[in-house]
């Protein structure tokens, strides 16, 4: 999407704010259904960022795979759970919360130090490569298929197994009720 500078900047700032607020909603909502809806908002904002970067295929794949499949699967799994254990939870801070916050804070500082130490000189921020991708969409889709069936075969299959386990878990939880 070729936009002028100020409009592009306003959209980036707006999407960034919505992305941050949605991420905070995922973490801070105590109701898991609201957290799943916030996750859907975050994934839609990421797809809109791809559209701003002229990566329409990646944006469509983001919407179809993550919002359309994974987030809906998460919502189904959450809706099959009993909600009583979340409403009566009075513990505000547990040992697991402390360990999780420590790990997440250390990962945050590691990312900040890695990003600040990276030499960004020489990276070209143009959309010329994206226009080439749009022109050769069929060959690129074939290349993605070749990479998924050769180089990335193990991660692709592991993700499919994880999704299958989540689906079986949701079905077994639904049968118990």
C-alpha positions in Angstrom: 0.0 0.0 0.0 1.7 3.1 -1.2 0.7 5.9 1.2 2.2 9.3 1.7 4.5 9.8 4.7 2.2 11.4 7.3 -0.7 9.0 6.6 1.6 6.0 6.8 3.1 7.2 10.0 -0.3 7.9 11.6 -1.4 4.4 10.7 1.7 2.8 12.0 1.4 4.6 15.4 -2.3 3.8 15.6 -1.7 0.1 14.8 1.2 0.0 17.3 -1.0 1.4 20.1 -3.8 -1.0 19.3 -1.2 -3.8 19.2 0.2 -2.9 22.6 -3.2 -2.5 24.2 -4.3 -5.8 22.7 -1.2 -7.5 24.1 -1.8 -6.0 27.5 -5.4 -7.3 27.3 -4.1 -10.8 26.5 -1.9 -10.8 29.6 -4.1 -8.8 32.0 -7.6 -10.0 31.5 -8.6 -12.7 34.0 -11.4 -14.0 31.8 -9.8 -16.3 29.2 -12.4 -15.6 26.6 -11.6 -11.9 26.7 -7.9 -12.8 26.5 -8.6 -14.9 23.4 -10.5 -12.0 21.8 -7.6 -9.7 22.6 -5.2 -12.2 21.0 -7.4 -12.1 17.8 -7.1 -8.2 17.8 -3.3 -8.5 18.1 -3.2 -10.9 15.2 -5.4 -8.7 13.0 -3.1 -5.7 13.8 -0.1 -7.8 12.8 -1.9 -8.6 9.5 -2.6 -4.9 8.9 1.1 -4.2 9.5 1.9 -6.7 6.7 -0.5 -4.8 4.4 1.3 -1.5 5.2 4.5 -3.3 4.2 3.0 -4.4 0.9 3.2 -8.0 1.8 -0.3 -9.0 0.8 0.3 -12.7 0.7 1.7 -12.8 4.2 -1.1 -10.7 5.4 -3.7 -13.1 3.9 -1.9 -16.1 5.4 -1.8 -14.3 8.8 -5.5 -13.8 8.7 -6.4 -17.2 7.5 -4.0 -19.3 9.6 -3.7 -17.4 12.9 -6.9 -15.5 13.2 -9.1 -17.9 11.3 -7.8 -21.2 12.6 -5.6 -20.9 15.7 -7.5 -18.2 17.5 -10.8 -19.9 16.8 -9.4 -23.1 18.1 -8.2 -21.3 21.3 -11.7 -19.8 21.7 -13.3 -23.3 21.3 -10.9 -24.8 23.9 -11.6 -21.9 26.3 -15.4 -22.1 25.9 -15.3 -25.8 26.7 -13.6 -25.1 30.1 -15.6 -24.5 33.2 -15.5 -20.8 34.1 -16.0 -21.1 37.8 -12.3 -21.6 38.6 -11.5 -18.2 37.1 -14.1 -16.2 38.9 -13.2 -17.5 42.4 -9.4 -17.1 42.0 -8.4 -14.8 44.8 -4.6 -15.4 44.6 -3.1 -12.2 43.1 0.5 -13.5 43.0 1.8 -17.0 42.9 5.3 -18.5 42.6 4.6 -19.4 39.0 3.7 -15.7 38.3 7.1 -14.7 39.8 9.0 -17.2 37.8 7.2 -16.2 34.6 7.7 -12.5 35.2 11.4 -13.1 35.8 11.8 -15.1 32.6 9.8 -12.6 30.5 11.8 -9.7 31.9 15.1 -11.4 31.2 14.0 -12.2 27.6 12.9 -8.5 27.2 16.4 -7.2 28.3 18.1 -9.8 26.1 16.0 -8.6 23.1 16.8 -5.0 23.9 20.5 -5.6 24.1 20.5 -7.7 20.9 18.6 -5.0 19.0 20.8 -2.2 20.3 24.0 -4.2 19.4 22.8 -5.0 15.9 24.4 -3.0 13.0 21.4 -1.8 11.0 23.6 -0.1 8.4 23.2 -1.5 5.0 19.6 -2.8 5.4 17.5 -1.3 2.6 14.0 -0.4 3.6 12.3 -0.4 0.2 9.3 -2.2 -1.2 11.0 -3.2 -4.4 11.5 -6.7 -3.2 7.8 -6.9 -2.4 6.8 -5.9 -5.9 9.0 -8.6 -7.3 7.2 -11.1 -4.9 3.9 -9.9 -6.2 5.0 -10.4 -9.8 6.3 -13.9 -9.2 3.5 -15.0 -6.8 3.0 -18.4 -8.3 6.7 -19.3 -8.2 7.0 -18.0 -4.7 4.1 -20.1 -3.5 5.8 -23.1 -5.1 9.1 -22.1 -3.3 7.2 -21.9 0.0 5.7 -25.4 -0.6 9.2 -26.7 -1.5 10.7 -25.2 1.7 7.8 -26.5 3.8 8.3 -30.0 2.4 12.1 -30.1 2.6 13.9 -27.5 4.8 11.2 -26.8 7.3 9.6 -30.3 7.3 10.2 -31.1 11.0 8.9 -27.7 12.4 5.9 -27.9 10.1 5.0 -31.4 11.2 5.6 -30.5 14.9 3.2 -27.6 14.6 0.6 -29.9 13.0 1.0 -32.4 15.9 0.6 -29.7 18.5 -2.6 -28.5 16.8 -3.8 -32.1 16.7 -3.2 -32.5 20.4 -5.0 -29.3 21.1 -8.0 -30.4 19.0 -8.1 -33.8 20.7 -7.9 -32.1 24.1 -10.8 -29.8 23.2 -12.9 -32.7 22.1 -12.1 -34.7 25.2 -13.0 -31.8 27.4 -16.3 -31.3 25.5 -17.2 -35.0 26.0 -16.7 -34.8 29.8 -19.4 -32.1 30.2 
